[in-house]
Every structure is written in structure tokens, then in C-alpha cells.
Amino acid sequence: MPFDIGSIVVLKKIIFKKTHMRYKRTIDHAYKRGRPAIVICEANDKIYHILLTHSCYEDEYKDGRYYPIVDSKNDEIENSYIDFSEIHSRPICYEQECEYINDEDLHDILVAFCTYQESVFEDDEYEEIRPYLYSLIKDLEKNKELCLKK
């Protein structure tokens, strides 16, 4: 496997499932250049991703749709967001890793993602990967406990 869960990769040729709360498929303006995404699961011969964006809608931010990513140099600056509203999947293939999210942050992201999907909006693909995500969250919690004991 050329990447891990928690890898940030660039996805090209994305078609959004909905736009501004309307169920209407829309081609991403960064269709050719690509958009960063986080690998959250590998199952059923697919890789599942959630997308990163540089902007968000204030009312949906309060609902938990967006998860802020803060600048590592200044914890008060939010320079991008993870959008929890859509899951994108592709057949298993090589994707170049740009960055990697540490286990502690990945745990927090996945917990927030599952909470959002189950309470506010549920993507059709979420049901397919829910058991894998819960298992991963549990494994990340065990790893955290082991690190704290050392």
C-alpha cells in the first residue's frame, strides 16, 4: 500500500455531490489542478477521502460541517478546513502523499467526522465505512493509551 490512513493526497477530477445544500452534482473548479483530501479508510477495494477547503459557511461551521486546521506556527490562525459533508471514493490506486496527519489529530478528526455524519447529515457512503472508522478510532485510542503509559 503506497499510503496510509491519515495521508493528505491531491485528488483531481472531483465532482461534488451537492452544492450549497442543494442535491446537484457540480464539477470542482480545481478539477484539473486537484484538491487536497485526507485518506480516511480503505475498504471494499476503494479508498475513501474527505476534502479540505480554504473557506466555509459560518452557519454550517457551527453545525460541525467544517473542522478547522490551524497553522502549526500560530495556533490562533485557521488556514483551512476539513469538509465533513461529502465522502469521495476511488478504486484503490497509487496516490502521492503530500503530508501526513499524526495519530492524535487523526483520532480527533475521525470522531468529529462520525459525530457530524450521524447527527446532521449522512453521506450514502458513510454506512459502508462506519465499522472501519469505529475500529480505527478504537485502535488510535489504544495507541494513545500505550504512549501515555510509557
C-alpha positions as a Python dict, from the first residue, in 0.01 Angstrom:
ca = {
    (1, 'M'): (0, 0, 0),
    (2, 'P'): (168, 325, -110),
    (3, 'F'): (-9, 544, 151),
    (4, 'D'): (-166, 524, 497),
    (5, 'I'): (-489, 631, 656),
    (6, 'G'): (-430, 993, 755),
    (7, 'S'): (-231, 1076, 443),
    (8, 'I'): (-310, 1401, 267),
    (9, 'V'): (-321, 1347, -108),
    (10, 'V'): (-426, 1560, -405),
    (11, 'L'): (-740, 1442, -586),
    (12, 'K'): (-814, 1553, -938),
    (13, 'K'): (-1138, 1534, -1136),
    (14, 'I'): (-1368, 1571, -834),
    (15, 'I'): (-1738, 1606, -885),
    (16, 'F'): (-1915, 1738, -576),
    (17, 'K'): (-2228, 1551, -471),
    (18, 'K'): (-2411, 1865, -361),
    (19, 'T'): (-2366, 2239, -368),
    (20, 'H'): (-2492, 2486, -105),
    (21, 'M'): (-2735, 2234, 44),
    (22, 'R'): (-2890, 2152, -296),
    (23, 'Y'): (-2851, 1799, -419),
    (24, 'K'): (-2692, 1877, -752),
    (25, 'R'): (-2367, 1734, -878),
    (26, 'T'): (-2111, 2003, -961),
    (27, 'I'): (-1764, 1985, -1112),
    (28, 'D'): (-1490, 2118, -884),
    (29, 'H'): (-1331, 2442, -1008),
    (30, 'A'): (-994, 2280, -926),
    (31, 'Y'): (-1086, 1983, -1148),
    (32, 'K'): (-751, 1965, -1330),
    (33, 'R'): (-518, 2111, -1067),
    (34, 'G'): (-655, 1900, -785),
    (35, 'R'): (-775, 1947, -429),
    (36, 'P'): (-618, 1817, -107),
    (37, 'A'): (-802, 1532, 64),
    (38, 'I'): (-745, 1313, 367),
    (39, 'V'): (-749, 935, 328),
    (40, 'I'): (-989, 811, 599),
    (41, 'C'): (-1047, 449, 501),
    (42, 'E'): (-951, 168, 267),
    (43, 'A'): (-1225, -91, 225),
    (44, 'N'): (-1420, -278, -41),
    (45, 'D'): (-1139, -222, -297),
    (46, 'K'): (-1180, 156, -260),
    (47, 'I'): (-1001, 443, -92),
    (48, 'Y'): (-1229, 689, 89),
    (49, 'H'): (-1140, 1058, 129),
    (50, 'I'): (-1275, 1375, 285),
    (51, 'L'): (-1184, 1706, 124),
    (52, 'L'): (-1001, 2012, 250),
    (53, 'T'): (-1110, 2362, 162),
    (54, 'H'): (-990, 2717, 232),
    (55, 'S'): (-1335, 2862, 307),
    (56, 'C'): (-1652, 2768, 489),
    (57, 'Y'): (-2005, 2889, 551),
    (58, 'E'): (-2045, 3035, 902),
    (59, 'D'): (-2380, 2871, 978),
    (60, 'E'): (-2253, 2528, 870),
    (61, 'Y'): (-1931, 2578, 1067),
    (62, 'K'): (-2144, 2600, 1382),
    (63, 'D'): (-2325, 2276, 1284),
    (64, 'G'): (-1993, 2091, 1276),
    (65, 'R'): (-1965, 2052, 898),
    (66, 'Y'): (-1616, 2205, 896),
    (67, 'Y'): (-1321, 2111, 1112),
    (68, 'P'): (-1055, 2382, 1136),
    (69, 'I'): (-692, 2312, 1063),
    (70, 'V'): (-473, 2559, 1243),
    (71, 'D'): (-134, 2688, 1141),
    (72, 'S'): (137, 2493, 1323),
    (73, 'K'): (331, 2814, 1383),
    (74, 'N'): (36, 3009, 1523),
    (75, 'D'): (-245, 2812, 1689),
    (76, 'E'): (-488, 3101, 1651),
    (77, 'I'): (-481, 3111, 1269),
    (78, 'E'): (-721, 2875, 1090),
    (79, 'N'): (-581, 2843, 740),
    (80, 'S'): (-805, 2567, 605),
    (81, 'Y'): (-1093, 2339, 694),
    (82, 'I'): (-1191, 1977, 652),
    (83, 'D'): (-1536, 1946, 497),
    (84, 'F'): (-1728, 1658, 658),
    (85, 'S'): (-2033, 1677, 430),
    (86, 'E'): (-1908, 1455, 148),
    (87, 'I'): (-1713, 1134, 121),
    (88, 'H'): (-1532, 1070, -205),
    (89, 'S'): (-1415, 726, -306),
    (90, 'R'): (-1189, 593, -577),
    (91, 'P'): (-1073, 246, -674),
    (92, 'I'): (-753, 151, -494),
    (93, 'C'): (-467, 314, -680),
    (94, 'Y'): (-143, 494, -610),
    (95, 'E'): (-183, 849, -481),
    (96, 'Q'): (111, 1066, -395),
    (97, 'E'): (119, 1162, -30),
    (98, 'C'): (177, 1534, 32),
    (99, 'E'): (159, 1535, 409),
    (100, 'Y'): (58, 1310, 696),
    (101, 'I'): (-171, 1375, 994),
    (102, 'N'): (-43, 1246, 1328),
    (103, 'D'): (-246, 983, 1514),
    (104, 'E'): (-376, 1217, 1784),
    (105, 'D'): (-512, 1469, 1533),
    (106, 'L'): (-647, 1191, 1310),
    (107, 'H'): (-839, 1049, 1606),
    (108, 'D'): (-998, 1389, 1680),
    (109, 'I'): (-1085, 1440, 1312),
    (110, 'L'): (-1247, 1097, 1277),
    (111, 'V'): (-1451, 1137, 1597),
    (112, 'A'): (-1578, 1478, 1478),
    (113, 'F'): (-1648, 1334, 1132),
    (114, 'C'): (-1852, 1042, 1266),
    (115, 'T'): (-2043, 1274, 1500),
    (116, 'Y'): (-2130, 1505, 1212),
    (117, 'Q'): (-2231, 1226, 974),
    (118, 'E'): (-2455, 1063, 1234),
    (119, 'S'): (-2622, 1376, 1368),
    (120, 'V'): (-2651, 1633, 1092),
    (121, 'F'): (-2602, 1474, 752),
    (122, 'E'): (-2520, 1129, 640),
    (123, 'D'): (-2341, 1065, 312),
    (124, 'D'): (-2457, 747, 139),
    (125, 'E'): (-2105, 603, 156),
    (126, 'Y'): (-2078, 656, 531),
    (127, 'E'): (-2271, 336, 606),
    (128, 'E'): (-2017, 136, 405),
    (129, 'I'): (-1721, 258, 606),
    (130, 'R'): (-1870, 318, 953),
    (131, 'P'): (-1744, -14, 1101),
    (132, 'Y'): (-1393, 52, 968),
    (133, 'L'): (-1390, 405, 1110),
    (134, 'Y'): (-1506, 290, 1454),
    (135, 'S'): (-1238, 21, 1454),
    (136, 'L'): (-972, 276, 1355),
    (137, 'I'): (-1087, 519, 1625),
    (138, 'K'): (-1064, 240, 1883),
    (139, 'D'): (-713, 145, 1764),
    (140, 'L'): (-599, 508, 1780),
    (141, 'E'): (-733, 536, 2136),
    (142, 'K'): (-541, 221, 2237),
    (143, 'N'): (-221, 358, 2081),
    (144, 'K'): (-267, 684, 2270),
    (145, 'E'): (-311, 495, 2599),
    (146, 'L'): (2, 290, 2531),
    (147, 'C'): (203, 605, 2459),
    (148, 'L'): (84, 765, 2782),
    (149, 'K'): (190, 459, 2984),
    (150, 'K'): (548, 470, 2850),
}
